[in-house]
Amino acid sequence: MRLEVRGLRICLQKTEILRDVSFCCGPGLTAVLGVNGAGKTTLLKSLAGICPLSQGEIWLEDGKSLALHEMSAGRRARYLSYVPQESRTGLHCPVREFVVMGRNPYLNWLDTPRKSDYQKADEAMESLHIRHLSEAYFDEISGGERRLAYLARARVQEARWMVLDEPLANLDFGRQHRFLVRLNRYLRTEGTGAILSVHDPLLAYEYAEQILVLKEGKLAASLSKKDWDFEKTYLSWLRQLYGMDGRVYETPEGKTIVWRRQDAKN
């Protein structure tokens, strides 16, 4: 199942935010990198149908072509789930009820969730180790727990692609890694894809199969770990984006990037 974006252009209040963005992502994890204001959130919202397209097309390819940009919100939700950047902490409902909302695209207007829907919610929470929060209220749990609840809801939605806007925000070091490990495990098991925005280039390097680099509203690069010159090109872009020099080192646990110490005056 491939996600393909063709010639995307987004204008908000007569200001051009994204222009001529085209890329294709396969199953697995794709990370979007860029400095603040590069257009990461706008790109992900446009994929989810929240930001209207000024120009361009969004397709899913799986034996047949599905035009997401032409779908209603309800139909699109069956193919693509969205995890927003900010948790709605004012939502006062049990976590289990929040997670089962992911089944809404499959229910008629007046329907209530079925027993099988709650079973899917329980299984998703169990897999993310948050089943013990079932009866806790969504607005009373921690920020990290809310991120996992959002991920559980996205799983329950059973969409073919996930879009996650800065899902690692407000997570501590350990929770960031556990979140990405669980997400990748799910993607491998289901054969689906996810695209997320992230600020830490080391996390993108470690967990993503493909990395999109946004710069000033344009797609500056689309990098795949399968590319023979991936590491050299990635380090070059990190220097351009962040002004940081790094080197790749081999460790017993795998490769990692080590940054060159910067002068505090620079």
C-alpha positions as MATLAB code, in Angstrom:
seq = 'MRLEVRGLRICLQKTEILRDVSFCCGPGLTAVLGVNGAGKTTLLKSLAGICPLSQGEIWLEDGKSLALHEMSAGRRARYLSYVPQESRTGLHCPVREFVVMGRNPYLNWLDTPRKSDYQKADEAMESLHIRHLSEAYFDEISGGERRLAYLARARVQEARWMVLDEPLANLDFGRQHRFLVRLNRYLRTEGTGAILSVHDPLLAYEYAEQILVLKEGKLAASLSKKDWDFEKTYLSWLRQLYGMDGRVYETPEGKTIVWRRQDAKN';
ca = [
       0.000    0.000    0.000;
       1.761    3.140   -1.259;
       0.898    6.713   -0.351;
       1.563    9.104   -3.209;
       1.378   12.895   -3.187;
       1.460   14.766   -6.492;
       2.073   18.491   -6.914;
       0.671   19.528   -3.537;
       0.129   23.252   -2.963;
      -1.447   24.723    0.173;
      -2.427   28.364    0.659;
      -3.896   29.621    3.934;
      -5.302   33.145    4.097;
      -3.628   33.966    0.777;
      -0.232   32.846    2.117;
       1.486   29.967    0.339;
       2.551   27.412    2.968;
       3.484   24.446    0.745;
       4.313   24.410   -2.937;
       4.948   21.685   -5.493;
       5.325   18.866   -2.951;
       5.483   15.388   -4.500;
       6.617   12.110   -2.948;
       5.786    8.423   -2.658;
       5.984    6.309    0.519;
       5.770    2.552    0.865;
       4.764    0.463    3.899;
       6.710    1.117    7.074;
       7.607    4.328    8.857;
       8.272    7.622    7.070;
       9.568   10.586    9.085;
       9.174   14.250    8.145;
      12.017   16.541    9.227;
      12.298   20.306    9.030;
      12.877   23.364   11.165;
       9.945   25.160   12.779;
       7.773   26.775   10.130;
       8.896   24.453    7.337;
       5.325   23.211    6.795;
       5.360   19.810    8.528;
       2.020   20.188   10.320;
       0.354   21.693    7.255;
       1.527   18.761    5.139;
       0.155   16.182    7.564;
      -3.144   18.033    7.984;
      -3.533   18.151    4.218;
      -3.067   14.373    4.043;
      -5.771   13.968    6.676;
      -8.164   16.282    4.831;
      -8.066   19.008    7.493;
      -6.270   21.572    5.314;
      -7.923   21.965    1.904;
      -5.702   21.552   -1.130;
      -5.106   24.579   -3.304;
      -3.618   22.255   -5.893;
      -2.471   18.651   -6.163;
      -3.600   15.089   -5.544;
      -3.247   12.455   -2.807;
      -3.458    8.779   -3.784;
      -3.304    5.374   -2.184;
      -2.048    2.632   -4.477;
      -2.871   -0.998   -3.647;
      -3.596   -2.830   -6.853;
      -6.048   -0.057   -7.624;
      -5.764    3.703   -7.241;
      -7.765    5.461   -4.526;
      -8.072    9.249   -4.767;
      -8.046   10.400   -1.143;
      -8.387   14.043   -2.172;
     -11.792   13.272   -3.694;
     -13.185   11.329   -0.712;
     -15.564   12.516    1.974;
     -14.158   12.734    5.502;
     -16.021    9.584    6.547;
     -14.777    7.493    3.661;
     -11.225    8.825    3.930;
     -11.152    7.784    7.609;
     -11.396    4.147    6.538;
      -8.105    4.466    4.686;
      -6.172    7.015    6.745;
      -6.140    7.717   10.485;
      -4.866   10.947   12.011;
      -3.199   11.565   15.371;
      -3.119   15.330   16.038;
      -0.264   17.269   17.533;
      -2.093   18.374   20.669;
      -4.175   16.166   22.920;
      -7.633   17.462   23.759;
      -7.157   17.283   27.508;
     -10.638   18.718   28.091;
     -12.277   15.521   26.817;
     -13.729   13.923   29.957;
     -14.493   10.313   29.082;
     -13.037    6.906   29.967;
      -9.993    5.963   27.917;
     -11.780    2.861   26.616;
     -14.582    5.025   25.215;
     -12.033    7.353   23.632;
     -10.244    4.449   21.941;
     -13.443    2.864   20.621;
     -14.227    6.152   18.830;
     -11.824    4.827   16.211;
     -14.661    2.582   15.034;
     -16.898    5.559   14.163;
     -16.141    5.406   10.398;
     -17.785    1.961   10.351;
     -20.930    2.976   12.255;
     -24.096    4.617   11.006;
     -25.107    7.985   12.429;
     -27.208    6.660   15.330;
     -25.328    3.406   15.928;
     -23.461    2.665   19.136;
     -20.268    0.577   19.245;
     -20.815   -3.172   19.179;
     -19.245   -5.766   21.435;
     -16.754   -6.573   18.679;
     -15.754   -2.887   18.533;
     -14.968   -2.880   22.249;
     -12.985   -6.082   21.805;
     -10.847   -4.355   19.184;
     -10.341   -1.430   21.565;
      -9.316   -3.773   24.384;
      -6.856   -5.594   22.120;
      -5.283   -2.331   20.964;
      -4.873   -1.074   24.533;
      -3.463   -4.414   25.634;
      -0.854   -4.362   22.865;
       0.266   -0.885   23.957;
       0.259   -1.815   27.656;
      -2.448    0.693   28.607;
      -5.313   -1.720   29.284;
      -5.102   -0.753   32.971;
      -6.215    2.758   31.961;
      -9.530    1.589   30.479;
     -11.695    3.225   33.134;
      -9.405    6.198   33.786;
     -10.554    9.525   32.355;
      -8.753   10.747   29.279;
      -8.215   14.269   30.634;
      -6.710   12.934   33.875;
      -3.952   10.695   32.501;
      -0.436   11.847   31.619;
       0.560   13.331   28.269;
       2.503   10.200   27.371;
      -0.468    7.993   28.200;
      -2.719   10.180   26.042;
      -0.343    9.716   23.098;
      -0.629    5.948   23.495;
      -4.421    6.252   23.738;
      -4.417    8.171   20.450;
      -2.279    5.452   18.880;
      -4.664    2.781   20.172;
      -7.598    4.675   18.643;
      -5.756    4.900   15.321;
      -5.162    1.132   15.400;
      -8.823    0.447   16.118;
      -9.699    2.539   13.081;
      -7.953   -0.133   10.968;
      -6.949    2.395    8.329;
      -4.239    1.471    5.862;
      -2.131    4.514    6.711;
      -1.501    6.528    9.870;
      -0.608   10.217    9.953;
       0.923   11.357   13.252;
       1.748   14.998   13.952;
       4.643   15.215   16.441;
       3.505   12.162   18.442;
       6.694   12.281   20.529;
       6.037   15.755   21.930;
       5.974   15.780   25.747;
       7.245   12.195   25.948;
      10.336   11.466   27.999;
      13.377    9.741   26.496;
      12.251    6.200   27.304;
       8.658    6.692   26.201;
       9.779    8.145   22.865;
      11.728    5.008   22.035;
       9.036    2.633   23.319;
       6.394    4.488   21.301;
       8.395    4.091   18.078;
       9.258    0.455   18.803;
       5.564   -0.373   19.281;
       4.545    1.623   16.231;
       7.102   -0.131   14.011;
       6.098   -3.525   15.391;
       2.478   -2.805   14.467;
       3.397   -1.590   10.968;
       5.428   -4.733   10.281;
       2.687   -7.016   11.587;
      -0.089   -5.352    9.594;
       1.936   -4.446    6.514;
       0.722   -0.850    6.711;
       2.425    2.545    6.655;
       2.730    5.625    8.835;
       4.076    9.110    8.280;
       5.016   11.263   11.252;
       6.703   14.565   11.968;
       9.611   14.547   14.374;
      12.175   17.071   15.613;
      14.929   14.647   16.609;
      16.992   13.579   13.556;
      18.515   10.707   15.555;
      15.090    9.140   16.117;
      14.270    9.555   12.433;
      17.582    7.897   11.527;
      17.062    4.988   13.909;
      13.416    4.115   13.284;
      12.260    5.433    9.878;
      12.672    3.652    6.554;
      12.201    6.875    4.613;
      12.851   10.494    5.576;
      11.257   13.537    3.942;
      13.070   16.851    4.371;
      10.925   19.998    4.227;
      12.556   23.372    3.792;
      10.722   26.669    3.372;
       7.517   25.003    2.246;
       9.108   22.731   -0.359;
      10.187   19.113   -0.330;
      13.960   19.451   -0.325;
      14.751   15.725   -0.255;
      13.209   12.265   -0.032;
      15.729    9.816    1.418;
      15.448    6.042    1.688;
      17.646    3.808    3.808;
      17.905    1.584    0.746;
      19.848    4.304   -1.089;
      23.559    3.475   -1.299;
      24.518    7.027   -0.284;
      21.770    7.481    2.331;
      24.020    8.264    5.300;
      26.242   10.719    3.445;
      23.229   12.541    2.017;
      21.394   12.553    5.343;
      24.343   14.087    7.202;
      24.647   16.711    4.477;
      21.015   17.719    4.932;
      21.365   17.847    8.709;
      24.205   20.324    8.270;
      22.038   22.447    5.992;
      18.984   22.335    8.251;
      20.500   22.599   11.706;
      24.098   23.692   11.195;
      25.301   20.538   12.961;
      28.120   18.250   11.856;
      27.768   14.556   12.579;
      29.407   11.234   11.821;
      27.948    7.740   11.653;
      29.511    5.197   13.996;
      29.004    1.447   14.185;
      28.147    0.122   17.658;
      27.310   -3.410   18.898;
      23.623   -2.377   18.827;
      23.794   -0.852   15.342;
      24.716    2.442   13.725;
      24.235    5.822   15.372;
      25.068    9.452   14.666;
      27.493   11.306   16.920;
      27.463   15.091   16.759;
      30.591   17.186   16.665;
      30.783   19.379   19.756;
      29.757   22.944   18.953;
      31.389   26.113   20.259;
      28.935   27.831   22.602;
      29.647   31.125   20.841;
      28.344   29.823   17.497;
];
